[in-house]
Amino acid sequence: MTSPSPPPSVRSYLDWNASSPLRPEARTALLEALDRFGNPSSVHAEGREARALVDGARDAVAAFLGCRPSEVVFTSGGTEANALALRSLARPAAHRSFAACRVEHPSVLRALEHMEAQGWTACWLPVDPEGRVGVGGVSGPLGFGTLQAANHETGTIQPTGEFAEAMARAGAAWHCDAVQAWGRLDLRVADLGCATASLSGHKLGAPKGVGALYVRNGTELEPLLRGGGQERGRRAGTENVPGIAALGAACQAALQDRDADRRWVRGLTERLRAEVRRVAPLARVNGPEDPDGRLPNTLNLSFPGVEGETLVQALDLEGVAVSTGSACTSGATEPSSVLQAMGLSAWRVKNAIRVSLGPATRPEDVDRFLSALATVLRRLGGAEMF
């Protein structure tokens, strides 16, 4: 019989890459928008009130991304945004070929593998042991390309600037899954140089079920959903007004707090990394050791002798929430495709956990993690851990 989980008041949540708590500003906007029940497409006063919330949120998201409001399309989240982008870039492509890598998020990778099965030619780019993509292998002719801004499991920051140059030489547009990077890096779409870029609300402190796609002016979208003329005909369906309003508020707050948040989480993350080495000297960091090479909030760690899934469950019983990797693959028994693509040894792939922090993480959360880790490793890892 297992022990019950500790009450929420004594738990530490260190899985921000999976989902983040609601920001207070987003909660306020969400609750206020629930009373604006009109359809944003209606011309009466109630409809205009709802439309004003959508328009205001679009302005806030555009400011956050560094683009024009007309370049923002609201979606149900990052997966839909990625699917809409890939479908749209592939449709007018003169060549049925693409450039990508094996460390992409499942919402991108599964879509690309489906395209490959349908006859597209894939230029799969190499990945080094730190998870960084080598763009020197880009070769044409290409229909389009895609590259994440930062990896969801290891936090590895990808060379988007080099990729943009390579895609320009190949004469192809490209998509950037920037879901994990927004708010954690000083990022603007102009810096990326991509045609499209995705954003997910619940990674930023907005509720689940809302996101956005940046679409550079002049880029044609092939809708996934057809029907009404919402989102200028690019995404049919009545808008999720409360979610969109909350997303706008979350983006506004994240933009205002970004620099301070980044410094805060980096300090805590680097302290955690250093202390893990003291608690478990044989632990390995999967991804860049250099903090400048990865997201300031993310650590992927492997511990010899203890499987990642077992460690996650044991830490949960100690009041600490971490994960084994992408939440979109939770419940899957397959090893991480990201760590495999990096060429890591079998034990590092099997024994990996992801620890990801956020602006609301406190020093005591790190203390609780380190204490719980030491307790669990001594119970499960045996003498070889130390």
N, C-alpha and C positions, 0 to 999 in steps of 0.2 A: 504494500500500500504506500503510495507516494504522499509526501507532505503537501498540504494545500499551498497555493501561491500566497505570498505575503500580500497584505492589503495595499491598494494603490499608493497610499501615503508614504510607504517605505520602499517603493519600487524606483528603479532608475531606467529610463527609456533611452537606449543608445542604438536606435535603429531608424534614424532620421532619413536615410537614403530610401527606405521603404515607404515611409509616410511621416509627415510632421504634424504636430498638434496645431489646432486652429490658432492663428494669431488673434489677439483681442479685437484688432481693427476689422478683421475678416468676419469674426462672429457678429460684431455690431452691424456691419453692412448686410450680412446674411439675414439677420432677424428683421431688420428694417425693411428689406426687400420682400420678405414674405407677405407683407401687407400691401404691396404694390401688385395686385393680382391681375391687372389688365394684360392683354396680349400686346406685346411691343409692336405688332404689325397693325394694330387697330388705330384709327385716327381720332377716337374720342379721348377725353381727358385722362381716363384710366390707362388707356393704351399709351398715351404720350408720357405719362409718369413712368411707366415701365421702360419705354424707349429711352428716356433720359438716363435711367440707371445703366442701361446697356451702353449707351454712347459715352457716358462718363467713365465706365470701366474700360472701354476700348481706348480712350485717351490715356488712362493710367497704365494699361498694359503696354501701349506704344511707347510711352515715356520710359518705362522699365527696359524694354527691348532696344530702345534707341531707333525707332522707325516711325513711319507715318501711321495714323490710326487706320487709314484705308488698307494698310498692309497686314492687319490683324484679323484673323478668322477664328471665331470661337468654336471649340470642339468639346467632346466629352472627356478629353484627357490626352495624355501623351501618346497612347497607342493609336487612337484615331488620327491624331495629328501626323504621326509617322506614316500611317497607311495612306492618308490623303496625299501627303507629299510624294511618297514613292510612286503611287499610282499616277500622279500628275506628271512627274518628271519622266516616267517611262513612256507615257502615251505618245508624245510627239517625237520620241527619240528616233534618229535616223539609223542608229545601229542598236541591235538587240544585245547589248553588252553593258556591264556595269563594273565599277571598281568599289570594293568594300573590304571589310576585314571580319575575322571570326570572333572578335570581342564585342561586337555590337549587342545592344539590348535585344532580348527575344522578340520584341515587337517589330524590330527591323530585320534581325537575322532570319526569323521564320519566313517573313515575307520574301526576302531575297532567295532563300532556298527554294521556295515555291516557284519563283520566277525561273530559277535555274532548271527546275524540273520541267518547266514549260518550254524549255529550249533556249533561254537566255544564256549567253556566255559570261561567266564570272571571272573577273580579275581579282582573285583573293590576295590581299596584300599581306606581307609577312608581319609578324608581331614579335618584338624582342622579349626577353625574360622579365622586363618590368611592365609589360603590357602596352608599350608604345608602338604605334603602327609605323612601318616604314613605307613612305610614300614614293620612294624611288622606283618601286615596281609598277607604278601607274603607266599603263601603255594603251595606246589607242588602236583603232578607233573605239570610242566609248559613247554609249547613249546617255549615261548619267553616272554619278557617284554618290556615296554617302559615307559620312564619318562623324562619329559622336564627338562632342566637345570634351567630355571627361567620362571615364568609365564608371559604371554604376556599382561594380564590385570592388575594384582596387583603388578607385579615385584617380587613376592615371590620366593626366592631362594630355590630350592628343595634339599633334602638330597641324592644327587646322589651317594655319597660314600657308604652310608648305603644300598642303593638300589643295587649297584653293588655287595656288599657282599651277600645280600639276593639272588640275581640271581645266583651268583656263587654256593651258597649252594644248589639251586634248579637245578643246572646243565643246565641253560638256558642262551642263549645270549640275549642281550637287546639293544634297540635303544634309543638314546637321541636326542630329538628335542632341539637343543641348539641355535636356530635362534636368540632369544632375548639376549642371554648371550654373544655371541662373541663380543669382543671389549668393553664390559661393565664390565666384570669380568676378573680376571687374570686366564685364563682358557687354559688348554691343553687337548687333547684327552686322553693322558696318565693318567691325573687326574681323568677322567670320568670312565675309565675302560670299556667302552661300545664297542660293535662290530661295530656300525654305529652311525654317528652323522650328523645332517643336518645344512646347512648354507644358508642364503639368502642374495644375493648381495645388494638389495636396503635397507636393514637395516643397512648397513655399509658405505653407500655413493657410491655404484656402481649403475648402472642403473637397472631398473626392467627387469625381464625376464632372469636372470642368477643366478645360485646358485651352490652349490656343496654338495656332500655327502662324508664324510669320511667313508672308508670301511677298517677295520682292515685286515691286511694281513691274508689270510686263510679263510676269510668270503666269501662265494659264493653269487653272486648276480643273481637274476632271473630278466632279463631285462623286463622293461615295454614296451620298443620300440625295435623291431627287424628289422634288415635290414643290413646295412653296419657294418664294424668292428670297428667303432669309439669307443673311450674310452675303448680300449682293449676288445671290444665286449660287454661292459656292458651298453652302452647307444647309440643306433644307431641314425644316423642323422648327417648331416654336422654341425660342431661346430659353435656356435655363437662367432666368433672370436673377434669382437669389444667388446661384452659384457664380454667375458672371460678376455680379456686384461684389461678392466676397473676393473673387479673384483680383478684381481691380484694386480693392482695398489692401489685399495682401501684397500685391506688386508695389503699390505706393509705399507701404511700410518697409518692405524689403529693400527698396531703392534707397530710402532715407537711412536705413540702419546697416547697409551692406558692409561698409568699411569696418565699422565697429564690430559687427557680428563676425566678420572674417578673422579679425585679430583675436577675438575672444575664443572662437572654436579652435583656431590654430594653436593657441597657447595650451588649451586643455588637451588637444589631441597629441601634441608633442610631449607633454608631460606623461600622458598615458603610455605612449610608445616607450619612453625611457624607463618607466616603472615596470612595464611588462618584462623588459629585459632583466630587471632585478628579480622579479617574481619567477620568471621562467627563462633562464639564459639561453636555452636551446630553441626558443620560439623564433619563427622567421616571419619577416614582413613580406607579403606578396604584393609587389608593386614597387614604386620608387621609394628608396630610403630617404632621398632628398625631399624635404617637405615642399619645395618649390615645384616638384614634378608631379604632385597629386593634389587633389582637392584638400582644402585645409581641415576638413571635418572627418576624413575617411581613413580607416586602417583596415587592411585585410591581413589576418594573422593565422599562422599554422603552428600547432603544438604537437610535437611527436608523441605518439602513444595514445592520443585521444581523438576520436573522430569528431568532426565539426558538429554534426547533428546531435551527438551525445552531449557535447559541451554546451551547445545552445540550450538544450533541455535542462541540463543541470544548473546553468546560470539562471534560467527562468525561475526555477524553484528557489533560488537564492535571492530573487527580487531584481534581476537584471535582464533587460530585453536586448538581445543582439540577434544576428541572423547568420545564415550560412552563405548568403549572397542575394541575388535578385528575388524580391518578393513575388515576382511574376512566375517564378519557377518553384515556389514553395510546394512541398508535397511530392515533388519529383525526386526520383531516386537516382537520376543520372548525375554524374559529377559535373562540376562547373565547366561549361564550354569556354569561358573566359580564361580560367586558370590552365586548362588544357592547351588552349591556343598559345599561351605564354611558354609552353614547354616545361612546366614545372614537374617535379617528381610526383609519383603517384601519392605518396603520403602527404605531401603539401596540398595537393588538390583535395584529397579525401578529408583532411583534418582542418580545413580552413573555416574561419568565421569572419564576418564583417562587423566592425564596430564603427558606427557613424553618429556624430554628435550634431547638435544644433544650437541656435542662439539661447535657448532656455536651459541648456545643460549647465549644471552647477558643479563646482569642484567636488562636492560631496557625492555626486553621481559617479565621478571618476574614482573616488575613494571606495565607493561601494563595489564598483566593478572589480577593482584590483583585489579587494579583500575577498570577494566571492570567487574570483579566478584562482587565487592561491588556495582557498579551501577546496574547490572542486578539483584542481589539478592534483593536489595531494591525495585526494580520495580516488581519483580515476587514473592519474598518470603514472603513479609509482615513482620509484627512485630515478628512472631514466630521464624524467623531466628536469631534474635538478642536478 
